């Protein structure tokens, strides 16, 4: 059996990326992150506003979506390795992804039509939202997680991945800014300052955008035609990705993935409840978008420029500052509740999150990914970075909010449904688990 360890690579001049490839990267990264921003932020709002879902319902939705993403990416990533194609999976998956997003616009009407009882209709709506989320995640992971990310790995190398990941890492924030900026036109402010949105219109617009991006990519994208994997059959290939022999052959890759897993778990402690918390009337209320928008712009700009720094100094040194920024930002969000404090904490947290997870960790995973396993490793990455964190993190956040009985700093007693600012402190504490893995990565680097 062929070993798939990372060959020794010396630093060389940056390999140029064609303008067309850049256009495809920017388009699919942006539109994909717009779709994920709707799922990660607005589905949580939608299931609460439309059906009165609890934090446990939100945590269940996040967990089932993560499981769907992992299984899909493992299967499709290994499949694309064996057939030596990425483009068909990207394009067809994105088209169906867009259709599935539009399907969310029908859920409220469907639940009301099936059940005349308000309580039963609400529970059906919660169930349908979770099911539709899994369907949407299947097509999104097929296109984006399994295929597009593998295509980016195929198309780049160690001389330009930091730059590409710097741009990619800004996309979640730029997408979030675009989604929340556009959603302002669909915002409704009710009595007492409660904020909600015209969700059906939002889902239709985003779904159509994803479908248009799929058609443009079909015309512009050059398939990468990766070499086939060594094993016969995709199931053997999937199993090999979790085998001890693979870990022995690629110790640095799996150590980086372990650190990535710890950081992503910390992030998921508060991220499903982040917007729910900010829009509380006694935090930012309806003005939360005006605080988030400039913070997002600052974090995105900083992240893009930091990507080039990553290429020059290497992973171990580059990741230290982002981790520190993330921890400080979470502490500020725990302690401060005024506009200035929330803004400062959000900027630091967002900078640390994107620079650590999406730039530093993601680029180092790509740098250590064997060329004939790029599709398979997307599944292993999703298992470590999405499934485990989303099965653990949201439930920690839900437990912290439920046990606190109050919003920290306000003395507002609740039933555990309202997110507590203590979720940010819990996140900072969990992120400390990254440190031992970084020590192991550095030690391995010296051994090599």
N, C-alpha and C positions, 0 to 999 in steps of 0.2 A: 504494500500500500504506500502510495506517495505521501511523504510528509509535507505538511503545508505551513511550515514555519516561515517567518519573515526573513528575507534575505538581507544581508548587510548592505546598506545604502549610504553613499557619501553625499554630502550636500552639494548641489550643483545649481546652475543658473535656472531661474524660474521658467518652466515650460509654458508657452503662451496658450491661451484658450481662445478658440475662434469666436468672433462676434455672435454667430448664430447659436453656438453652444451656450454662451453667456445669456443670450435672450431666452433660450429654453429654460436654463437654470433659474433665472429671475422670475419668469412667468409662472412656472410650475411651483417654485418655492413660495412665491407670494400667494397665488390662488389656493394652493394646498393649505397654507397657514391660515388664510381667511376661513376656509372650511373648518379647520381644527379650532380656530378661535370661536366660531359659532358653537361648535360642540362643547368646548371646554368652559365657555362662559355663558352663552345664551341658553343652552339646553338646561343648565342648572337654574337659570332664571325662569325659563319657560315652564319647567315641570313644577316649580314652586308657584308661579303666578297663575297658571292655568288650572292646576289641580291640587294645590295646597300640599305638595309633597314635603316630607320631612327630610332632615339631614341624613337619616339612614337611607332614605330612598335615593338621595343624591349619591351617597357612598356606594350603594348597590349598583347604580347606573354606571358610575366610573369604573367599578371593578369588573362588571360584565363586559363593558366596552374594552377594557384592557385585555381581558382573556381572549376576546374575539380578535383583537389586533394581533396578539401574539401568535395564535394558531394560524391565522391567515398569512402573516408575514413569514413564518417558518415554512409553511407549505408552498406558498407562491415563490418565495425567494429561492428555495432549493430547486423548484421546478424551472425557474428562469435560468438558473445556472446550467441545468442539464440540456435545455433546448437551445441555449446560447442566444437568447433574445430578451430584450427589455422593453422595447418600444410598444409591441402589441399589448402587453400587460398595463403599461402606463396609460395608453390612449383609451382602450376599452374600459379599463377600470375607472378612469376619470369620468367618462361619459355616464356610466352607471352610478358613480358617486354623486354626480349632479342630480340625477333623477331621484336618488334616495333622499337627498336633502330636501328636495321639493315636497317629498311625501310627508314631511313634518307639518306642512301647512294644512293637511287634511285631518290631523289627529283629533283636534277639538270637536270638529263637526261629526267625526265618526263616533267618538265616545258618547256624545250627546244623543246621536241617532239610535245607538244600540241600547242605551239605558235611560229611562225617564227619571230614575232616582238620582238625585244630585250626588249623594255619597258614592253610590255604585259607579256612576259615570266618572267621578274623580279618580277612583281606584283603577278603573279601566284605562283612563287617560294616562295614569302613571305607568301602568303595565305596557301600554302601547308605545309610550315614549322610550322606555327602556329597550323594547324589542326593535323599534325603528332605529334606535341608536346603534344597536349591534349590527343591523343590516347596513347602515351607512358606514360604520367602522369597517366592515368587511370589504366593501368596495374601495374605501379610502386607503386602507392598509394595502390592498392588492396593488393599487396604483402608486401611492406615495411611499409608504414605508418599505414595501418589498422591492418595488421595481425602480421608481425614480431615484431613491437613495442608492441603490446598487449601480444604477447608470451613472450617477455622479462619481461614485468611487471608481468605476471603470474609466471615466473620462478625465479624471484628475490624477495627480501624483504628489509625492511628498514636497515638491518645490512650490506648489500652488494651492494646496488644500487649506492652509491656514487662511489665505486670502478668500477662497471660496466659502469656507465655513464662517469667516467674519461677516460676509455678506448674508449668507444663509441664516446666521444667528440673529441678525437684525430683523429678519422677515416676520417672526412671531409678533414682535412689537409693532412693526409697521402694519401688519395685518390687523392686529388688535386696534390700532389707532384708526384704521380705515373702517373697520366694522363698527366700532363705537361711535366714530364720527358720523357714519352713514345712519346709524341707528338713532341718532339724535332727531332726525327728521321723522322717525317713527315712534318717538317717545311720548308717553302719556303720563302726566303727573296728577295723581288723585288727591283725595282729601288727606290732610296730614303729611303731605309731601311724598307719598308712596309713588314709586316710579315703576312703570311697566312699558311694554312696547307692542307694536303691531307685528307680532311674530310671524303670521303667515306670509306677509309681504317680504319680511327679512329672509325667510327660508327660500322663497321663490327667487329672489334676486341673487342670493349666494349660489343656489343650485344652478341657475342659468350661467353664471360666471364660470363655474367649474366646467361645465359642458363646453363653453366657448374656448376655454384654455385647452381642453382636450383636442378640439378640432384644429386649433393653431399648432399644437405640438405634433399632430399627425402630419402636418405639412412641413414643419421645420426640423424635427428631431432626427438626428442620425443615430441609428441603432449602434450599440457598442459591441455587439457580438462577442461576449465573453467566452473564454474557453470552458469546456464542460468539466464538471467535477469528476473526481477519481472514482467514486462509488457507482455501482450500478443501481439505479432506482433512487427516487427522491427520498424515500423513507430512510434508506441507509445513510444518505447524505445528512438528513436532519439529525439522526441519531449520532452521527460522527461529531456534529457541532457541540454536543454535550459530553463527549467521551473524555476520559482521562488522558488518552493519547493526544487528543487535540489540545488540551490544556498544557500538557508537557511540552508540546512542540511550539506553543505560542503563549508562554507564561505572561509576557508583558501585556498582550492583548486582553487576557482574562483578568489580570490585576486592574487594568484601567477600567474594564467593564464593571468590576466589583466596586470601585470607587464611584463610578458613574451611577450605579445602582443605589448606593448610599445617599448620594446627593439628590437623585431624583425622588427617593422616598421622602427626604426632608421637604422637598418642594411640594409634594402632593399632600403633605399634612395640612397646608392652608390653601393651595391653589384652587380646589373646587369651590371654596367658600370665599375667595378673595373679593370678587365683585359683590357678592351678597353682603359682605361686611361693609365695603366702602359705600354702598348706596343706602345704608341705614340712615334714617332721618337725623339721628344724633351723632353720626360720623360726618359724611359729606352730603348725603341726600342726593337730590337731583343734580347737584353741581359736581358729582364725582367725575364726570367725563372731562370737565374743564381742568381738573387737577391731574387726571391720568394722562391727558393728551400731551402737555409739555414734558412730563416725566418720560413718556414713551419716546418722544423725539430725542431727548437728551441721551437716554439709554441706547437707542438704536444707533445714533451717530457715534457714540463712544465704542460700541461693539464693532462696528464696521472697521474703524481704524485700528482697533486692538488685534484684529485678525492678522495683519501684517507683522505685528510684534510677535505673535505666536510663532510664525515661520522662522523668525530670527533667533529667538531665545530658547525655544523648545518647551515641551509640555510642562515639565516639573516646575520650572520657574514661572511660566506664564499663568498657571492656574492658582497661584497663591493669592494674588490680589483679588481676583473675582470671589474666591471663597470668603475672604475677609469682608468684602463689600456686602456679600449676601448676609452674613451673620449680623453685621452692624445694622443693616437695613431692617432685618427682622426684629431686632431688639428695639429699634426706634418705633416700628409699627406697633409693638406691644405696649410701649410706655407712653407714647404721644398720640393724642387724638385730635389736635387742632389741625387746620389746613396745612400750615407750614410743616409740622411734624410728619403728617401723613405723606405729604409730597416728598420730603427729604428721604423718609424711610422707603417709599415706593421706588424712587430713583435708584437708591443704593441697592435695594433688593433686586430690581429688574436688571441692573447692570451686572450684578454678581451672578444672577441666574443665567442670563444669556451668555456671558463670557465663560462661565464655568461649564455649563452643560452643553450648550449648543455650539460653542466655539472650541474651547480647549479639549473637553472630553471627546466630542464628536470627531474633531480632526485627528486626535491621537488614535481613536478606534479605526478610522480609515487608514491611517499610516501603518497600522499593524495588521490590516486585513489581507489575507492571502488573495492573490489576483484571481484564482479559480474558485473562490468561495464568497465573493462579494454578495451574492444573493442570499446564500445560506446565513452569512453573518448578520444580515439585517434581521433575521428571525431571532438569532441569539441575542442581538442587541435589544430588540423589542422585549424579549423575555426579561432581560436584566434591567432595562431602563424604563419600561412601561408596565409590564404585568406585575412584577414584584412590588414596585413602588405604589401602583394604583390599588393593589390588593391590601397594602399595609397602611400607606399614608393617610388616605381619606378617613379610614376608621379611627386612626389616632386623633385626627382633627375633630371628628364627630364626638369621640369620647371626651376630649378636652372641653369642648363646648357644652356637652351635656352635663358634665360633672361640675363645671364652674358655676352654673346657676345665675350668671350675670355677665354682662359685658364689662370687661376690665376697665376701670376708670370711670364708669358711669353709675354703677350700683343699680342697674336695671335688672330686676329678677325676671328670669324667664323659665321656660320648660326645656331648655336645651336645644330648641329649634334654631334660635338665633345664633349665628357664629360669634364666638368670643375672640377678642384680640389675643388671648393666650395661645391661639393656634400658631401665631408667629414665633412666640418664644419656644414652643414645642418644636417647631421646624428648625430653629437655630440650634437647639440641643441635639436633634437627630443628625444635623449636618456635620457635627463633630466626628461622626463615625467615618468620615472620608479620610481623616488624617492617617490612620494606620495603613490604609491602602496606598497612600502617596509615599509613605516611607518605604513600603515594599517595592513600589515601582522604581523609586530612586535607587534602591539597593540592587535591583535587577539590572538597571542601567549601568551601574558601576561594574557589575559582574561581566556584562557583555563587553 
